[in-house]
Each structure stands twice: as C-alpha cells, then as structure tokens.
C-alpha cells in the first residue's frame, strides 16, 4: 500500500486540531474511471458505473475500509452508463439516471441495491425527463434528486423519493440557475446544492433546502473559484467540497462548511495540483476519493481524507478531554460531554445520544472504538478500547 500522506495542523487552546490528512491508498482494481456514482451502506463504500474514455461500465465495487479490500459485486442491471447519481437510505443504496454516450441514451430509472443479498431491484423511475449529472442525497429516510442535463437542456427541478411507498413527489425547484455537474450533500437536516455549470457558465453559489418547509435559502458562495465536477462528502455531519475545474483551470482546494457561521473553512488541499470528475463516499470519520481526471489522464487512484479532530491527551497534554479508564471494562468518564456517537472498528455507529460525564458502554462487545463528541470547535475524536 502506498503511503503518500499530507498532514497540515494548527493549534487551538490545549488541543491539536488538524486541517486534515490525505493518504494515498492502493489503486482501485476496477481500473481507470471517471463520472462514477457512489454511496455508503453498513460501514462500507460502493462505487458504481463510470467511463474509461472509450466505454461505460455497469460494474459495482464494494470497499471495506476495515480491511482496505475491494470486492466486485453484482452489476447494475439497468445498463452501463456515466454521470449517474446515488444516495443511501438505511441499509439500501440507490443508483439513478445517467448517460450512455456510446448509444446516446439518457436514463431516468432508479435501482435499489441490497448489500446483504448482493441484489438489485428496479424502483419507480423519476417522473421527469431523463438526464445525467444531477445531484442526489437523503435526509431522514427520504431521497432527494435535482438538477442535471440532457441534450443541451439544463434542469433545476427537484424531487423527493419515499422508499416506503416507492413514489416520487416534486418539491420546490432549486432556485439557482439550471445546471449540471453540481455537487450536493445533506447535513444538519438540510440539503445543500452548489457549483456546477450550464451553457458555458461555471458557478460557486450554494443553496440550502429545508425539507420541513419545502423552501430554499441561498448560503455563502464557495470561495472565489467557479467550478464544476467537484467533490462533496460529509464527515460527522459536516459537509466538505473541493476540487473541480473552471474552464481550463483546475482546483485542488477543499473547504468545510460551517452552518452556524455560514462560512466555508479551508482545510488541507488535495496533495496533487489537479483533481476533478471522480467520486467520493464516507465511511466512519474518513472520506474516500476514487478515480476521476487529472489534467488529462483518467485515474484509478484512491485517496483517504481524515478531517480536523482533537488527538486528545497524548499530543495535546490535557487531561480535560481524556477518556478514562482506557482500556475500560465498560464505563468511561469524559468530563466534557454532550452529543456523542460511538463508532466501531468497521465504521458503523453503534451508540449515539447525549450524556456525560459517565458513559456506560458495557453492552458493547470488547474491541476498539472511537468516541466522536460535538464541540464548539468542531468534532472531537477520542479512541478507546473495551476489554474485560
């Protein structure tokens, strides 16, 4: 495994907060691809479809972050394509729309993937024009999809999918200009869409969607660079966006969105000068970028990004954020506690809520865990071991 790593750090109070660490992993065995779709289910990441410069694929690959192993799974039954969109709800992944440029077919179909059985099932198609390069995400058990383009027509319509009834409902249109190749993410109960392009115009605007009121609100622009085919992912309920290309100028900056202050906070830039048009997914407290383009070559590289969080006592030298005892037989003490999530070694959330300063985890099996705590300075991660 290659270990090309970039670490940038800054100091705040008594804690060490990193702007982020990028680590290059083994290449994706599926080969060089861009314009893929991706989702995360059950502590594993999935990359589906894409284009290698001459042909599209319907292949699906599963990545197990705990073992760093890729496994090819059942192919998408709907046909090979590029620029499809994907989201996940519960234990199910969904892939929809996309473009077969070889046969000049745009799709509006929707397929559900069940990892436990490695099977696909076709669901209700999007009740709107077929398209590619749209944005999809999920909030509270509902999938959302909007924007995209086909045949030089750009869209700003927005739709909600309910898996319980297998039905689509049109929601308030995306208020920005119609576009394709935008990015989106869900955080804090809201959905966000921004960047992209239409008719030769690139964008850096962002809008937040509230599903409870079916309304949009314009939020802070992303930096000063207009872009399309960027990357977006969410770690610990915080959205990150970066990379992409304007017309000929490529970008490698990455930024975290702070919803409280409505600002974009720069984090560690991608280690190479160019990255665009690939795909990303999140497992536990890290995001993974797969494939895409450099300035011209198609890539099969895989990079992991680990965000800014406290490394606690060993490096910070403060007992205030320590977990003790560690190892523990089941009860740990954290003097500063509030909203928390406990993540196991496979990347699954096994406990969450609010509490402190004593947390009883005796119901969990022995093993290594990460406690993620929300604070005014961001998410604080502390690793601990349960051993009886």
WOZI-V16636 format. One record per residue. N is the residue number from 1. RES is the residue in three letters. SS is DSSP state (H for helix, E for strand, L for the rest). PHI is phi in degrees with one decimal (999 if undefined). OMEGA is omega as a letter, one per 30 degrees, with the letter a starting at -180 (999 if undefined). Layout:
n = {N,N}
res = {RES,RES}
ss = {SS,SS}
phi = {PHI,PHI}
omega = {OMEGA,OMEGA}
This chain:
n = {1,2,3,4,5,6,7,8,9,10,11,12,13,14,15,16,17,18,19,20,21,22,23,24,25,26,27,28,29,30,31,32,33,34,35,36,37,38,39,40,41,42,43,44,45,46,47,48,49,50,51,52,53,54,55,56,57,58,59,60,61,62,63,64,65,66,67,68,69,70,71,72,73,74,75,76,77,78,79,80,81,82,83,84,85,86,87,88,89,90,91,92,93,94,95,96,97,98,99,100,101,102,103,104,105,106,107,108,109,110,111,112,113,114,115,116,117,118,119,120,121,122,123,124,125,126,127,128,129,130,131,132,133,134,135,136,137,138,139,140,141,142,143,144,145,146,147,148,149,150,151,152,153,154,155,156,157,158,159,160,161,162,163,164,165,166,167,168,169,170,171,172,173,174,175,176,177,178,179,180,181,182,183,184,185,186,187,188,189,190,191,192,193,194,195,196,197,198,199,200,201,202,203,204,205,206,207,208,209,210,211,212,213,214,215,216,217,218,219,220,221,222,223,224,225,226,227,228,229,230,231,232,233,234,235,236,237,238,239,240,241,242,243,244,245,246,247,248,249,250,251,252,253,254,255,256,257,258,259,260,261,262,263,264,265,266,267,268,269,270,271,272,273,274,275,276,277,278,279,280,281,282,283,284,285,286,287,288,289,290,291,292,293,294,295,296,297,298,299,300,301,302,303,304,305,306,307,308,309,310,311,312,313,314,315,316,317,318,319,320,321,322,323,324,325,326,327,328,329,330,331,332,333,334,335,336,337,338,339,340,341,342,343,344,345,346,347,348,349,350,351,352,353,354,355,356,357,358,359,360,361,362,363,364,365,366,367,368,369,370,371,372,373,374,375,376,377,378,379,380,381,382,383,384,385,386,387,388}
res = {UNK,UNK,UNK,UNK,UNK,UNK,UNK,UNK,UNK,UNK,UNK,UNK,UNK,UNK,UNK,UNK,UNK,UNK,UNK,UNK,UNK,UNK,UNK,UNK,UNK,UNK,UNK,UNK,UNK,UNK,UNK,UNK,UNK,UNK,UNK,UNK,UNK,UNK,UNK,UNK,UNK,UNK,UNK,UNK,UNK,UNK,UNK,UNK,UNK,UNK,UNK,UNK,UNK,UNK,UNK,UNK,UNK,UNK,UNK,UNK,UNK,UNK,UNK,UNK,UNK,UNK,UNK,UNK,UNK,UNK,UNK,UNK,UNK,UNK,UNK,UNK,UNK,UNK,UNK,UNK,UNK,UNK,UNK,UNK,UNK,UNK,UNK,UNK,UNK,UNK,UNK,UNK,UNK,UNK,UNK,UNK,UNK,UNK,UNK,UNK,UNK,UNK,UNK,UNK,UNK,UNK,UNK,UNK,UNK,UNK,UNK,UNK,UNK,UNK,UNK,UNK,UNK,UNK,UNK,UNK,UNK,UNK,UNK,UNK,UNK,UNK,UNK,UNK,UNK,UNK,UNK,UNK,UNK,UNK,UNK,UNK,UNK,UNK,UNK,UNK,UNK,UNK,UNK,UNK,UNK,UNK,UNK,UNK,UNK,UNK,UNK,UNK,UNK,UNK,UNK,UNK,UNK,UNK,UNK,UNK,UNK,UNK,UNK,UNK,UNK,UNK,UNK,UNK,UNK,UNK,UNK,UNK,UNK,UNK,UNK,UNK,UNK,UNK,UNK,UNK,UNK,UNK,UNK,UNK,UNK,UNK,UNK,UNK,UNK,UNK,UNK,UNK,UNK,UNK,UNK,UNK,UNK,UNK,UNK,UNK,UNK,UNK,UNK,UNK,UNK,UNK,UNK,UNK,UNK,UNK,UNK,UNK,UNK,UNK,UNK,UNK,UNK,UNK,UNK,UNK,UNK,UNK,UNK,UNK,UNK,UNK,UNK,UNK,UNK,UNK,UNK,UNK,UNK,UNK,UNK,UNK,UNK,UNK,UNK,UNK,UNK,UNK,UNK,UNK,UNK,UNK,UNK,UNK,UNK,UNK,UNK,UNK,UNK,UNK,UNK,UNK,UNK,UNK,UNK,UNK,UNK,UNK,UNK,UNK,UNK,UNK,UNK,UNK,UNK,UNK,UNK,UNK,UNK,UNK,UNK,UNK,UNK,UNK,UNK,UNK,UNK,UNK,UNK,UNK,UNK,UNK,UNK,UNK,UNK,UNK,UNK,UNK,UNK,UNK,UNK,UNK,UNK,UNK,UNK,UNK,UNK,UNK,UNK,UNK,UNK,UNK,UNK,UNK,UNK,UNK,UNK,UNK,UNK,UNK,UNK,UNK,UNK,UNK,UNK,UNK,UNK,UNK,UNK,UNK,UNK,UNK,UNK,UNK,UNK,UNK,UNK,UNK,UNK,UNK,UNK,UNK,UNK,UNK,UNK,UNK,UNK,UNK,UNK,UNK,UNK,UNK,UNK,UNK,UNK,UNK,UNK,UNK,UNK,UNK,UNK,UNK,UNK,UNK,UNK,UNK,UNK,UNK,UNK,UNK,UNK,UNK,UNK,UNK,UNK,UNK,UNK,UNK,UNK,UNK,UNK,UNK,UNK,UNK,UNK,UNK,UNK,UNK,UNK,UNK,UNK,UNK,UNK,UNK}
ss = {L,L,L,L,E,E,E,E,E,E,E,E,L,L,E,E,E,E,E,E,E,E,E,E,E,L,L,L,L,L,L,L,L,E,L,L,E,E,E,E,E,L,L,E,E,E,E,E,L,L,E,L,L,L,L,E,E,L,L,E,E,E,E,E,L,L,L,L,E,E,E,E,E,L,L,L,L,L,L,L,E,E,L,L,E,E,E,E,E,L,L,E,E,E,E,E,E,E,E,E,L,L,L,L,E,E,E,E,E,E,E,E,E,E,L,L,L,L,E,E,E,E,E,L,L,L,L,L,L,L,L,E,L,L,E,E,E,E,E,L,L,E,E,E,E,E,L,L,E,E,L,L,E,E,E,L,L,E,E,E,E,E,L,L,L,L,E,E,E,E,E,L,L,L,L,L,L,L,E,E,L,L,E,E,E,E,E,L,L,E,E,E,E,E,L,L,E,E,L,L,E,E,E,L,L,E,E,E,E,E,L,L,L,L,E,E,E,E,E,L,L,L,L,L,L,L,E,E,L,L,E,E,E,E,E,L,L,E,E,E,E,E,L,L,E,L,L,L,L,E,L,L,L,E,E,E,E,E,L,L,L,L,E,E,E,E,E,L,L,L,L,L,L,L,L,E,L,L,E,E,E,E,E,L,L,E,E,E,E,E,E,E,E,L,L,L,L,E,E,E,E,E,E,E,E,E,L,L,L,E,L,H,H,H,H,H,L,L,H,H,H,L,L,E,L,L,L,E,L,L,E,E,E,L,L,L,L,L,E,E,E,E,E,E,L,L,L,L,E,E,E,E,E,E,L,L,L,E,E,E,L,L,L,L,L,L,E,E,E,E,E,E,E,E,E,L,L,E,E,E,E,E,E,E,E,E,L,L}
phi = {999,-76.7,-126.0,-86.7,-125.3,-118.9,-126.3,-120.3,-137.1,-137.4,-112.2,-136.0,56.2,-101.2,-114.2,-96.8,-116.0,-93.1,-71.6,136.6,-124.6,-102.3,-129.2,-81.0,-107.0,-61.7,-62.1,-66.7,-69.6,-74.0,96.1,-75.2,-147.1,-139.0,58.2,-88.0,-122.6,-150.7,-153.0,-124.5,-144.2,59.1,75.0,-132.0,-102.7,-131.9,-121.3,-135.4,60.8,121.9,-137.5,-109.6,104.0,-135.8,-144.7,-89.1,-131.4,-110.4,-69.6,-122.7,-123.2,-106.7,-114.5,-96.9,-65.8,-68.1,-112.5,58.0,-116.4,-95.3,-133.9,-76.2,-116.4,-62.5,-71.1,-61.4,-70.2,-76.0,116.4,-65.8,-168.1,-133.1,53.5,-77.1,-122.8,-150.0,-151.3,-132.5,-133.6,60.4,-99.5,-126.7,-101.4,-129.1,-125.9,-148.8,54.9,113.3,-140.4,-98.8,-72.1,-67.8,-106.0,54.0,-122.0,-102.0,-112.5,-129.6,-80.4,-134.5,-127.8,-102.1,-114.2,-110.9,-60.0,-62.2,-110.0,53.1,-131.8,-115.1,-140.3,-73.9,-116.4,-60.7,-69.0,-58.2,-81.9,-152.5,-60.5,-57.8,-168.6,-133.7,63.3,-88.2,-117.9,-136.4,-161.1,-130.9,-140.1,50.2,81.6,-121.3,-90.4,-128.2,-145.9,-165.7,61.6,104.9,-158.1,-164.7,52.7,62.2,-115.1,-104.0,-119.8,-130.6,-72.7,-142.9,-135.2,-119.1,-113.1,-105.1,-67.8,-67.4,-112.3,53.7,-133.7,-107.9,-131.2,-74.1,-115.4,-59.5,-58.5,-57.6,-80.2,-76.8,-59.7,-55.3,-164.5,-129.0,54.1,-81.5,-125.1,-152.3,-159.2,-117.3,-156.1,61.3,79.7,-118.2,-106.1,-127.2,-133.6,-166.4,59.7,103.9,-153.8,-158.5,50.4,81.1,-104.0,-102.3,-128.6,-136.3,-76.5,-138.3,-134.1,-108.6,-109.0,-104.6,-68.6,-71.9,-109.1,53.9,-132.2,-113.1,-137.1,-70.3,-118.3,-62.6,-63.6,-83.1,56.3,-119.1,-106.5,-69.3,-162.6,-133.5,48.4,-84.5,-116.0,-141.7,-153.1,-124.7,-128.0,53.5,65.9,-119.0,-87.6,-127.1,-139.6,-172.7,69.8,98.7,-144.6,-87.7,-90.7,-124.6,-93.0,-97.8,-125.1,-125.6,-73.0,-131.9,-141.3,-103.5,-89.0,-100.4,-68.5,-63.8,-99.3,52.9,-135.1,-101.5,-104.7,-61.6,-122.1,-57.1,-70.0,-59.0,-64.3,-102.1,-68.9,-137.2,-159.1,-156.6,63.7,-103.4,-142.7,-141.7,-146.9,-121.9,-130.6,55.3,-103.6,-138.8,-113.0,-127.8,-109.1,-127.2,65.0,108.3,-119.3,-91.3,-65.6,-142.8,-70.7,-86.3,-112.1,-123.0,-70.4,-126.8,-125.4,-109.8,-114.2,-112.7,-85.3,-78.2,-150.7,-67.7,-95.9,55.7,-61.6,-56.3,-105.2,-89.2,72.3,-128.3,-76.1,-61.8,-102.6,-74.4,-100.1,-150.0,-72.4,-147.2,-64.9,-125.6,-88.3,153.9,-112.9,-119.8,-118.7,-134.5,-56.9,-109.4,-132.5,-171.9,-73.1,-146.3,-139.4,-109.6,-115.3,-84.7,-67.2,-89.9,90.2,-92.9,-76.4,-108.8,-161.9,-156.0,156.3,-129.9,176.4,125.6,-83.6,-110.0,-124.2,-92.7,-115.8,-65.5,-76.9,-83.4,-71.1,-58.9,153.0,-95.4,-138.7,-125.7,-98.4,-104.0,-121.0,-82.7,-140.0,-64.7,-95.2,128.5,-93.8,-102.8,-110.8,-131.0,-93.6,-149.6,-126.7,-99.7,-148.7,-96.4}
omega = {l,a,l,a,l,l,l,a,l,a,l,a,a,a,l,l,a,l,l,l,l,l,l,a,l,a,l,a,l,l,a,a,l,a,l,l,a,l,l,l,l,l,l,l,a,l,a,l,a,a,a,a,l,a,l,l,l,a,l,l,l,l,l,a,a,a,a,a,l,l,l,a,a,a,l,a,a,l,l,a,l,l,l,l,a,l,l,l,a,a,a,l,a,l,a,l,a,a,l,a,l,a,l,l,l,a,l,a,l,a,l,l,a,a,a,a,a,a,l,l,l,l,a,l,l,a,a,a,l,a,l,l,l,a,l,l,l,l,l,l,l,l,l,a,l,a,a,a,l,l,l,l,a,a,l,l,a,a,l,l,l,a,a,a,a,a,l,l,l,l,a,a,l,a,l,l,l,a,l,l,l,l,l,l,l,a,l,a,l,l,a,l,l,a,a,a,l,l,l,l,l,a,l,l,l,l,l,l,l,a,a,a,a,a,l,l,l,l,a,l,l,l,a,a,l,a,l,l,l,l,l,l,a,l,a,l,l,a,l,l,l,a,l,a,l,l,l,a,a,a,l,l,l,a,l,a,l,a,a,a,a,l,l,a,l,l,a,l,l,a,l,a,a,l,a,l,l,a,l,l,a,l,a,a,l,l,a,l,a,l,a,a,l,l,l,a,l,a,l,a,l,l,l,l,l,a,a,l,a,l,l,a,a,a,a,l,a,l,a,a,a,l,l,f,a,g,a,l,l,a,l,a,a,a,l,a,l,l,a,l,l,a,l,a,l,l,a,l,a,l,l,l,l,a,l,g,l,a,a,a,a,l,l,l,l,l,l,a,l,l,l,a,l,l,l,a,a,a,l,a,l,a,a,a,l,a,l,999}
